[in-house]
Amino acid sequence: RAAAMIWRTIASSGTTAEKVLPTLLQVMEDWPLYSLSSSDGDNKDVFALAATLALRLIMQEPQCQDALMIYAPQLLVALLFQVYMSTEQMPEEVKTFWRQCQEQHDLP
């Protein structure tokens, strides 16, 4: 929930989103080179889920539409790659986390 609030705050400013989206893209593209796990040392494969939530929140903000038009294709390809890589070896905890996200956010 804290991360969602932070992303909403970032996305509420179009100027901020324009600066953050290239960084988010770079992190998403570079993440497989280093790890597919969270950076807190838990070794949970949740990065793609976190990136999905961040992009979903950013896309919902009208102020971000111009910045999204620029970066959307690359962000979506990077996200698809992350999802594919993370589902290769999806532990039960991630499956449970994903089900909770689906229920909480009314996702299919």
N, CA, C and O atoms as CSV, one atom per row, in Angstrom:
chain,resi,resn,atom,element,x,y,z
A,1,ARG,N,N,0.816,-1.196,0.000
A,1,ARG,CA,C,0.000,0.000,0.000
A,1,ARG,C,C,0.856,1.254,0.000
A,1,ARG,O,O,0.510,2.247,-0.641
A,2,ALA,N,N,1.966,1.213,0.712
A,2,ALA,CA,C,2.861,2.367,0.736
A,2,ALA,C,C,3.432,2.626,-0.648
A,2,ALA,O,O,3.519,3.773,-1.087
A,3,ALA,N,N,3.823,1.555,-1.334
A,3,ALA,CA,C,4.366,1.713,-2.681
A,3,ALA,C,C,3.315,2.282,-3.621
A,3,ALA,O,O,3.620,3.130,-4.460
A,4,ALA,N,N,2.078,1.819,-3.481
A,4,ALA,CA,C,0.997,2.334,-4.324
A,4,ALA,C,C,0.805,3.826,-4.090
A,4,ALA,O,O,0.602,4.580,-5.042
A,5,MET,N,N,0.866,4.256,-2.845
A,5,MET,CA,C,0.708,5.680,-2.535
A,5,MET,C,C,1.860,6.489,-3.134
A,5,MET,O,O,1.651,7.585,-3.655
A,6,ILE,N,N,3.054,5.953,-3.057
A,6,ILE,CA,C,4.213,6.653,-3.623
A,6,ILE,C,C,4.054,6.784,-5.134
A,6,ILE,O,O,4.292,7.857,-5.688
A,7,TRP,N,N,3.651,5.693,-5.815
A,7,TRP,CA,C,3.475,5.754,-7.262
A,7,TRP,C,C,2.352,6.701,-7.652
A,7,TRP,O,O,2.462,7.403,-8.657
A,8,ARG,N,N,1.283,6.732,-6.882
A,8,ARG,CA,C,0.195,7.682,-7.171
A,8,ARG,C,C,0.692,9.119,-7.050
A,8,ARG,O,O,0.344,9.972,-7.867
A,9,THR,N,N,1.501,9.382,-6.037
A,9,THR,CA,C,2.052,10.723,-5.835
A,9,THR,C,C,2.960,11.102,-6.997
A,9,THR,O,O,2.886,12.217,-7.514
A,10,ILE,N,N,3.811,10.178,-7.401
A,10,ILE,CA,C,4.698,10.435,-8.536
A,10,ILE,C,C,3.883,10.696,-9.793
A,10,ILE,O,O,4.170,11.625,-10.548
A,11,ALA,N,N,2.873,9.877,-10.010
A,11,ALA,CA,C,2.069,9.976,-11.227
A,11,ALA,C,C,1.162,11.187,-11.240
A,11,ALA,O,O,0.680,11.578,-12.303
A,12,SER,N,N,0.915,11.796,-10.086
A,12,SER,CA,C,0.016,12.951,-10.041
A,12,SER,C,C,0.626,14.188,-10.684
A,12,SER,O,O,-0.080,15.163,-10.941
A,13,SER,N,N,1.912,14.159,-10.943
A,13,SER,CA,C,2.578,15.262,-11.620
A,13,SER,C,C,3.127,14.778,-12.959
A,13,SER,O,O,3.991,13.902,-13.003
A,14,GLY,N,N,2.630,15.341,-14.025
A,14,GLY,CA,C,3.111,14.961,-15.351
A,14,GLY,C,C,4.596,15.196,-15.513
A,14,GLY,O,O,5.285,14.398,-16.147
A,15,THR,N,N,5.102,16.285,-14.945
A,15,THR,CA,C,6.523,16.606,-15.035
A,15,THR,C,C,7.363,15.561,-14.321
A,15,THR,O,O,8.394,15.128,-14.835
A,16,THR,N,N,6.926,15.159,-13.148
A,16,THR,CA,C,7.647,14.139,-12.390
A,16,THR,C,C,7.604,12.817,-13.126
A,16,THR,O,O,8.614,12.118,-13.206
A,17,ALA,N,N,6.449,12.466,-13.665
A,17,ALA,CA,C,6.315,11.206,-14.395
A,17,ALA,C,C,7.252,11.169,-15.596
A,17,ALA,O,O,7.837,10.128,-15.893
A,18,GLU,N,N,7.399,12.295,-16.290
A,18,GLU,CA,C,8.302,12.354,-17.435
A,18,GLU,C,C,9.741,12.046,-17.033
A,18,GLU,O,O,10.501,11.485,-17.823
A,19,LYS,N,N,10.113,12.409,-15.817
A,19,LYS,CA,C,11.469,12.148,-15.329
A,19,LYS,C,C,11.616,10.735,-14.777
A,19,LYS,O,O,12.694,10.146,-14.865
A,20,VAL,N,N,10.547,10.185,-14.211
A,20,VAL,CA,C,10.610,8.882,-13.551
A,20,VAL,C,C,10.454,7.727,-14.537
A,20,VAL,O,O,11.094,6.689,-14.370
A,21,LEU,N,N,9.621,7.888,-15.554
A,21,LEU,CA,C,9.369,6.788,-16.488
A,21,LEU,C,C,10.633,6.266,-17.176
A,21,LEU,O,O,10.778,5.050,-17.300
A,22,PRO,N,N,11.554,7.120,-17.629
A,22,PRO,CA,C,12.786,6.570,-18.224
A,22,PRO,C,C,13.606,5.757,-17.214
A,22,PRO,O,O,14.226,4.756,-17.574
A,23,THR,N,N,13.606,6.189,-15.964
A,23,THR,CA,C,14.332,5.458,-14.932
A,23,THR,C,C,13.661,4.118,-14.656
A,23,THR,O,O,14.336,3.096,-14.532
A,24,LEU,N,N,12.331,4.122,-14.560
A,24,LEU,CA,C,11.600,2.878,-14.366
A,24,LEU,C,C,11.875,1.917,-15.522
A,24,LEU,O,O,12.088,0.725,-15.302
A,25,LEU,N,N,11.870,2.424,-16.728
A,25,LEU,CA,C,12.157,1.597,-17.898
A,25,LEU,C,C,13.559,0.998,-17.804
A,25,LEU,O,O,13.742,-0.195,-18.046
A,26,GLN,N,N,14.537,1.814,-17.457
A,26,GLN,CA,C,15.915,1.332,-17.358
A,26,GLN,C,C,16.040,0.233,-16.303
A,26,GLN,O,O,16.712,-0.773,-16.530
A,27,VAL,N,N,15.397,0.421,-15.158
A,27,VAL,CA,C,15.439,-0.590,-14.098
A,27,VAL,C,C,14.771,-1.877,-14.563
A,27,VAL,O,O,15.276,-2.973,-14.320
A,28,MET,N,N,13.631,-1.733,-15.235
A,28,MET,CA,C,12.921,-2.921,-15.720
A,28,MET,C,C,13.751,-3.682,-16.758
A,28,MET,O,O,13.755,-4.913,-16.772
A,29,GLU,N,N,14.440,-2.959,-17.611
A,29,GLU,CA,C,15.249,-3.611,-18.637
A,29,GLU,C,C,16.507,-4.245,-18.052
A,29,GLU,O,O,16.947,-5.290,-18.529
A,30,ASP,N,N,17.088,-3.631,-17.031
A,30,ASP,CA,C,18.341,-4.113,-16.455
A,30,ASP,C,C,18.154,-5.145,-15.348
A,30,ASP,O,O,19.102,-5.848,-14.999
A,31,TRP,N,N,16.947,-5.250,-14.788
A,31,TRP,CA,C,16.732,-6.118,-13.629
A,31,TRP,C,C,17.162,-7.563,-13.862
A,31,TRP,O,O,17.789,-8.144,-12.976
A,32,PRO,N,N,16.855,-8.181,-15.022
A,32,PRO,CA,C,17.248,-9.590,-15.189
A,32,PRO,C,C,18.753,-9.805,-15.170
A,32,PRO,O,O,19.221,-10.904,-14.875
A,33,LEU,N,N,19.515,-8.762,-15.483
A,33,LEU,CA,C,20.966,-8.916,-15.468
A,33,LEU,C,C,21.490,-9.139,-14.060
A,33,LEU,O,O,22.547,-9.741,-13.869
A,34,TYR,N,N,20.754,-8.656,-13.086
A,34,TYR,CA,C,21.237,-8.716,-11.716
A,34,TYR,C,C,20.469,-9.720,-10.874
A,34,TYR,O,O,21.071,-10.519,-10.156
A,35,SER,N,N,19.165,-9.687,-10.955
A,35,SER,CA,C,18.356,-10.564,-10.113
A,35,SER,C,C,16.896,-10.450,-10.518
A,35,SER,O,O,16.471,-9.439,-11.077
A,36,LEU,N,N,16.144,-11.483,-10.233
A,36,LEU,CA,C,14.699,-11.435,-10.422
A,36,LEU,C,C,13.997,-11.322,-9.083
A,36,LEU,O,O,12.771,-11.404,-9.016
A,37,SER,N,N,14.745,-11.138,-8.038
A,37,SER,CA,C,14.180,-11.115,-6.697
A,37,SER,C,C,14.103,-9.701,-6.165
A,37,SER,O,O,14.684,-8.772,-6.726
A,38,SER,N,N,13.382,-9.559,-5.083
A,38,SER,CA,C,13.233,-8.247,-4.481
A,38,SER,C,C,14.574,-7.779,-3.916
A,38,SER,O,O,15.444,-8.590,-3.599
A,39,SER,N,N,14.723,-6.479,-3.797
A,39,SER,CA,C,15.993,-5.922,-3.347
A,39,SER,C,C,16.153,-5.941,-1.836
A,39,SER,O,O,17.190,-5.521,-1.322
A,40,ASP,N,N,15.143,-6.423,-1.110
A,40,ASP,CA,C,15.235,-6.430,0.348
A,40,ASP,C,C,15.850,-7.709,0.902
A,40,ASP,O,O,15.861,-7.920,2.114
A,41,GLY,N,N,16.363,-8.566,0.014
A,41,GLY,CA,C,17.031,-9.767,0.469
A,41,GLY,C,C,16.117,-10.952,0.694
A,41,GLY,O,O,16.584,-12.008,1.121
A,42,ASP,N,N,14.834,-10.813,0.424
A,42,ASP,CA,C,13.892,-11.908,0.637
A,42,ASP,C,C,13.988,-12.996,-0.427
A,42,ASP,O,O,13.505,-14.109,-0.221
A,43,ASN,N,N,14.609,-12.683,-1.564
A,43,ASN,CA,C,14.680,-13.610,-2.683
A,43,ASN,C,C,13.306,-14.068,-3.146
A,43,ASN,O,O,13.122,-15.235,-3.492
A,44,LYS,N,N,12.356,-13.168,-3.152
A,44,LYS,CA,C,11.012,-13.442,-3.662
A,44,LYS,C,C,10.918,-12.863,-5.063
A,44,LYS,O,O,11.344,-11.735,-5.309
A,45,ASP,N,N,10.366,-13.631,-5.966
A,45,ASP,CA,C,10.243,-13.195,-7.353
A,45,ASP,C,C,9.007,-12.318,-7.528
A,45,ASP,O,O,8.000,-12.759,-8.082
A,46,VAL,N,N,9.084,-11.092,-7.059
A,46,VAL,CA,C,7.932,-10.203,-7.084
A,46,VAL,C,C,8.150,-8.962,-7.932
A,46,VAL,O,O,7.271,-8.103,-7.992
A,47,PHE,N,N,9.293,-8.845,-8.588
A,47,PHE,CA,C,9.586,-7.619,-9.301
A,47,PHE,C,C,8.567,-7.329,-10.393
A,47,PHE,O,O,8.105,-6.195,-10.519
A,48,ALA,N,N,8.214,-8.325,-11.172
A,48,ALA,CA,C,7.240,-8.108,-12.258
A,48,ALA,C,C,5.897,-7.684,-11.702
A,48,ALA,O,O,5.207,-6.863,-12.306
A,49,LEU,N,N,5.519,-8.234,-10.558
A,49,LEU,CA,C,4.255,-7.843,-9.948
A,49,LEU,C,C,4.310,-6.399,-9.470
A,49,LEU,O,O,3.346,-5.651,-9.633
A,50,ALA,N,N,5.428,-6.008,-8.886
A,50,ALA,CA,C,5.581,-4.624,-8.428
A,50,ALA,C,C,5.591,-3.667,-9.621
A,50,ALA,O,O,4.985,-2.596,-9.561
A,51,ALA,N,N,6.267,-4.042,-10.693
A,51,ALA,CA,C,6.297,-3.203,-11.889
A,51,ALA,C,C,4.910,-3.097,-12.508
A,51,ALA,O,O,4.528,-2.039,-13.007
A,52,THR,N,N,4.162,-4.183,-12.475
A,52,THR,CA,C,2.796,-4.166,-12.997
A,52,THR,C,C,1.938,-3.184,-12.218
A,52,THR,O,O,1.197,-2.396,-12.805
A,53,LEU,N,N,2.037,-3.231,-10.907
A,53,LEU,CA,C,1.265,-2.318,-10.067
A,53,LEU,C,C,1.671,-0.871,-10.334
A,53,LEU,O,O,0.812,0.002,-10.459
A,54,ALA,N,N,2.970,-0.614,-10.422
A,54,ALA,CA,C,3.435,0.750,-10.677
A,54,ALA,C,C,2.894,1.272,-12.004
A,54,ALA,O,O,2.384,2.391,-12.069
A,55,LEU,N,N,3.002,0.470,-13.060
A,55,LEU,CA,C,2.505,0.908,-14.365
A,55,LEU,C,C,1.000,1.093,-14.365
A,55,LEU,O,O,0.485,2.021,-14.989
A,56,ARG,N,N,0.299,0.225,-13.678
A,56,ARG,CA,C,-1.170,0.344,-13.608
A,56,ARG,C,C,-1.571,1.659,-12.945
A,56,ARG,O,O,-2.480,2.345,-13.413
A,57,LEU,N,N,-0.894,2.004,-11.862
A,57,LEU,CA,C,-1.210,3.249,-11.162
A,57,LEU,C,C,-0.837,4.470,-11.994
A,57,LEU,O,O,-1.567,5.460,-12.015
A,58,ILE,N,N,0.290,4.396,-12.672
A,58,ILE,CA,C,0.719,5.511,-13.518
A,58,ILE,C,C,-0.259,5.715,-14.668
A,58,ILE,O,O,-0.602,6.851,-14.998
A,59,MET,N,N,-0.710,4.621,-15.283
A,59,MET,CA,C,-1.630,4.726,-16.420
A,59,MET,C,C,-2.970,5.331,-16.033
A,59,MET,O,O,-3.655,5.897,-16.885
A,60,GLN,N,N,-3.353,5.225,-14.790
A,60,GLN,CA,C,-4.640,5.746,-14.341
A,60,GLN,C,C,-4.626,7.256,-14.120
A,60,GLN,O,O,-5.684,7.865,-13.961
A,61,GLU,N,N,-3.465,7.857,-14.109
A,61,GLU,CA,C,-3.365,9.287,-13.852
A,61,GLU,C,C,-3.409,10.066,-15.171
A,61,GLU,O,O,-2.555,9.867,-16.035
A,62,PRO,N,N,-4.389,10.943,-15.327
A,62,PRO,CA,C,-4.501,11.712,-16.573
A,62,PRO,C,C,-3.279,12.586,-16.854
A,62,PRO,O,O,-2.962,12.850,-18.014
A,63,GLN,N,N,-2.591,13.035,-15.804
A,63,GLN,CA,C,-1.434,13.908,-15.983
A,63,GLN,C,C,-0.259,13.184,-16.638
A,63,GLN,O,O,0.672,13.832,-17.115
A,64,CYS,N,N,-0.287,11.861,-16.668
A,64,CYS,CA,C,0.833,11.080,-17.192
A,64,CYS,C,C,0.662,10.661,-18.646
A,64,CYS,O,O,1.557,10.036,-19.216
A,65,GLN,N,N,-0.444,10.987,-19.239
A,65,GLN,CA,C,-0.742,10.466,-20.564
A,65,GLN,C,C,0.292,10.858,-21.608
A,65,GLN,O,O,0.639,10.039,-22.459
A,66,ASP,N,N,0.793,12.085,-21.566
A,66,ASP,CA,C,1.796,12.499,-22.550
A,66,ASP,C,C,3.088,11.709,-22.383
A,66,ASP,O,O,3.656,11.227,-23.363
A,67,ALA,N,N,3.550,11.577,-21.146
A,67,ALA,CA,C,4.770,10.815,-20.890
A,67,ALA,C,C,4.577,9.350,-21.244
A,67,ALA,O,O,5.490,8.713,-21.769
A,68,LEU,N,N,3.405,8.812,-20.963
A,68,LEU,CA,C,3.138,7.408,-21.285
A,68,LEU,C,C,3.154,7.160,-22.781
A,68,LEU,O,O,3.604,6.104,-23.225
A,69,MET,N,N,2.673,8.106,-23.563
A,69,MET,CA,C,2.673,7.938,-25.021
A,69,MET,C,C,4.098,7.746,-25.535
A,69,MET,O,O,4.319,7.034,-26.515
A,70,ILE,N,N,5.044,8.372,-24.883
A,70,ILE,CA,C,6.446,8.263,-25.303
A,70,ILE,C,C,7.033,6.909,-24.909
A,70,ILE,O,O,7.704,6.262,-25.712
A,71,TYR,N,N,6.778,6.484,-23.668
A,71,TYR,CA,C,7.465,5.312,-23.114
A,71,TYR,C,C,6.633,4.032,-23.076
A,71,TYR,O,O,7.172,2.970,-22.767
A,72,ALA,N,N,5.361,4.100,-23.375
A,72,ALA,CA,C,4.485,2.933,-23.231
A,72,ALA,C,C,4.974,1.699,-23.993
A,72,ALA,O,O,5.001,0.614,-23.412
A,73,PRO,N,N,5.356,1.814,-25.252
A,73,PRO,CA,C,5.776,0.591,-25.960
A,73,PRO,C,C,6.950,-0.116,-25.281
A,73,PRO,O,O,6.923,-1.334,-25.102
A,74,GLN,N,N,7.977,0.645,-24.905
A,74,GLN,CA,C,9.144,0.034,-24.273
A,74,GLN,C,C,8.811,-0.506,-22.885
A,74,GLN,O,O,9.288,-1.573,-22.501
A,75,LEU,N,N,7.987,0.235,-22.128
A,75,LEU,CA,C,7.597,-0.213,-20.796
A,75,LEU,C,C,6.807,-1.516,-20.859
A,75,LEU,O,O,7.029,-2.421,-20.055
A,76,LEU,N,N,5.894,-1.608,-21.806
A,76,LEU,CA,C,5.084,-2.817,-21.914
A,76,LEU,C,C,5.908,-4.025,-22.349
A,76,LEU,O,O,5.681,-5.133,-21.862
A,77,VAL,N,N,6.854,-3.829,-23.254
A,77,VAL,CA,C,7.732,-4.936,-23.657
A,77,VAL,C,C,8.586,-5.372,-22.479
A,77,VAL,O,O,8.737,-6.568,-22.232
A,78,ALA,N,N,9.146,-4.417,-21.751
A,78,ALA,CA,C,9.956,-4.754,-20.574
A,78,ALA,C,C,9.115,-5.475,-19.526
A,78,ALA,O,O,9.579,-6.425,-18.896
A,79,LEU,N,N,7.880,-5.021,-19.343
A,79,LEU,CA,C,6.989,-5.659,-18.382
A,79,LEU,C,C,6.658,-7.090,-18.809
A,79,LEU,O,O,6.687,-8.004,-17.985
A,80,LEU,N,N,6.347,-7.286,-20.075
A,80,LEU,CA,C,6.061,-8.635,-20.557
A,80,LEU,C,C,7.246,-9.567,-20.335
A,80,LEU,O,O,7.072,-10.723,-19.950
A,81,PHE,N,N,8.433,-9.065,-20.575
A,81,PHE,CA,C,9.631,-9.868,-20.340
A,81,PHE,C,C,9.766,-10.212,-18.859
A,81,PHE,O,O,10.084,-11.349,-18.511
A,82,GLN,N,N,9.524,-9.231,-17.983
A,82,GLN,CA,C,9.604,-9.471,-16.538
A,82,GLN,C,C,8.585,-10.519,-16.105
A,82,GLN,O,O,8.907,-11.425,-15.337
A,83,VAL,N,N,7.367,-10.395,-16.596
A,83,VAL,CA,C,6.320,-11.348,-16.226
A,83,VAL,C,C,6.701,-12.743,-16.704
A,83,VAL,O,O,6.560,-13.719,-15.967
A,84,TYR,N,N,7.176,-12.833,-17.924
A,84,TYR,CA,C,7.585,-14.132,-18.455
A,84,TYR,C,C,8.689,-14.740,-17.597
A,84,TYR,O,O,8.606,-15.907,-17.213
A,85,MET,N,N,9.712,-13.962,-17.297
A,85,MET,CA,C,10.839,-14.472,-16.516
A,85,MET,C,C,10.410,-14.867,-15.106
A,85,MET,O,O,10.878,-15.875,-14.576
A,86,SER,N,N,9.541,-14.096,-14.508
A,86,SER,CA,C,9.154,-14.396,-13.129
A,86,SER,C,C,8.217,-15.592,-13.043
A,86,SER,O,O,8.171,-16.258,-12.009
A,87,THR,N,N,7.476,-15.878,-14.098
A,87,THR,CA,C,6.580,-17.020,-14.052
A,87,THR,C,C,7.290,-18.327,-14.391
A,87,THR,O,O,6.722,-19.405,-14.217
A,88,GLU,N,N,8.514,-18.238,-14.867
A,88,GLU,CA,C,9.290,-19.436,-15.142
A,88,GLU,C,C,9.460,-20.271,-13.869
A,88,GLU,O,O,9.336,-21.495,-13.895
A,89,GLN,N,N,9.740,-19.601,-12.777
A,89,GLN,CA,C,9.941,-20.287,-11.502
A,89,GLN,C,C,9.136,-19.551,-10.439
A,89,GLN,O,O,9.710,-18.866,-9.593
A,90,MET,N,N,7.837,-19.683,-10.472
A,90,MET,CA,C,6.972,-18.937,-9.567
A,90,MET,C,C,6.730,-19.733,-8.276
A,90,MET,O,O,6.024,-20.741,-8.296
A,91,PRO,N,N,7.308,-19.289,-7.161
A,91,PRO,CA,C,7.063,-19.977,-5.897
A,91,PRO,C,C,5.627,-19.756,-5.422
A,91,PRO,O,O,4.947,-18.831,-5.865
A,92,GLU,N,N,5.195,-20.597,-4.542
A,92,GLU,CA,C,3.818,-20.530,-4.039
A,92,GLU,C,C,3.509,-19.174,-3.403
A,92,GLU,O,O,2.381,-18.691,-3.505
A,93,GLU,N,N,4.494,-18.555,-2.748
A,93,GLU,CA,C,4.262,-17.253,-2.111
A,93,GLU,C,C,3.897,-16.190,-3.132
A,93,GLU,O,O,3.052,-15.333,-2.871
A,94,VAL,N,N,4.538,-16.244,-4.300
A,94,VAL,CA,C,4.254,-15.260,-5.344
A,94,VAL,C,C,2.864,-15.512,-5.921
A,94,VAL,O,O,2.127,-14.569,-6.208
A,95,LYS,N,N,2.508,-16.785,-6.089
A,95,LYS,CA,C,1.171,-17.100,-6.572
A,95,LYS,C,C,0.120,-16.570,-5.603
A,95,LYS,O,O,-0.894,-16.014,-6.024
A,96,THR,N,N,0.360,-16.743,-4.314
A,96,THR,CA,C,-0.568,-16.242,-3.296
A,96,THR,C,C,-0.627,-14.724,-3.345
A,96,THR,O,O,-1.711,-14.143,-3.290
A,97,PHE,N,N,0.535,-14.075,-3.448
A,97,PHE,CA,C,0.593,-12.617,-3.522
A,97,PHE,C,C,-0.179,-12.123,-4.743
A,97,PHE,O,O,-0.931,-11.153,-4.647
A,98,TRP,N,N,0.000,-12.785,-5.897
A,98,TRP,CA,C,-0.677,-12.380,-7.125
A,98,TRP,C,C,-2.186,-12.522,-6.969
A,98,TRP,O,O,-2.934,-11.640,-7.391
A,99,ARG,N,N,-2.642,-13.615,-6.371
A,99,ARG,CA,C,-4.085,-13.789,-6.149
A,99,ARG,C,C,-4.627,-12.668,-5.269
A,99,ARG,O,O,-5.719,-12.157,-5.521
A,100,GLN,N,N,-3.880,-12.282,-4.243
A,100,GLN,CA,C,-4.316,-11.194,-3.368
A,100,GLN,C,C,-4.380,-9.880,-4.137
A,100,GLN,O,O,-5.311,-9.099,-3.941
A,101,CYS,N,N,-3.412,-9.625,-5.003
A,101,CYS,CA,C,-3.426,-8.406,-5.828
A,101,CYS,C,C,-4.639,-8.415,-6.755
A,101,CYS,O,O,-5.310,-7.397,-6.921
A,102,GLN,N,N,-4.910,-9.560,-7.351
A,102,GLN,CA,C,-6.058,-9.663,-8.246
A,102,GLN,C,C,-7.353,-9.356,-7.499
A,102,GLN,O,O,-8.205,-8.624,-8.002
A,103,GLU,N,N,-7.497,-9.907,-6.319
A,103,GLU,CA,C,-8.711,-9.679,-5.537
A,103,GLU,C,C,-8.821,-8.225,-5.082
A,103,GLU,O,O,-9.886,-7.614,-5.172
A,104,GLN,N,N,-7.715,-7.683,-4.597
A,104,GLN,CA,C,-7.729,-6.316,-4.074
A,104,GLN,C,C,-8.009,-5.287,-5.144
A,104,GLN,O,O,-8.697,-4.297,-4.892
A,105,HIS,N,N,-7.478,-5.512,-6.354
A,105,HIS,CA,C,-7.596,-4.517,-7.428
A,105,HIS,C,C,-8.589,-4.927,-8.507
A,105,HIS,O,O,-8.645,-4.300,-9.565
A,106,ASP,N,N,-9.366,-5.963,-8.254
A,106,ASP,CA,C,-10.372,-6.461,-9.204
A,106,ASP,C,C,-9.765,-6.731,-10.578
A,106,ASP,O,O,-10.296,-6.299,-11.601
A,107,LEU,N,N,-8.644,-7.454,-10.586
A,107,LEU,CA,C,-7.973,-7.796,-11.824
A,107,LEU,C,C,-8.416,-9.179,-12.286
A,107,LEU,O,O,-8.772,-10.025,-11.466
A,108,PRO,N,N,-8.395,-9.414,-13.608
A,108,PRO,CA,C,-8.761,-10.760,-14.120
A,108,PRO,C,C,-7.704,-11.785,-13.776
A,108,PRO,O,O,-7.845,-12.957,-14.124
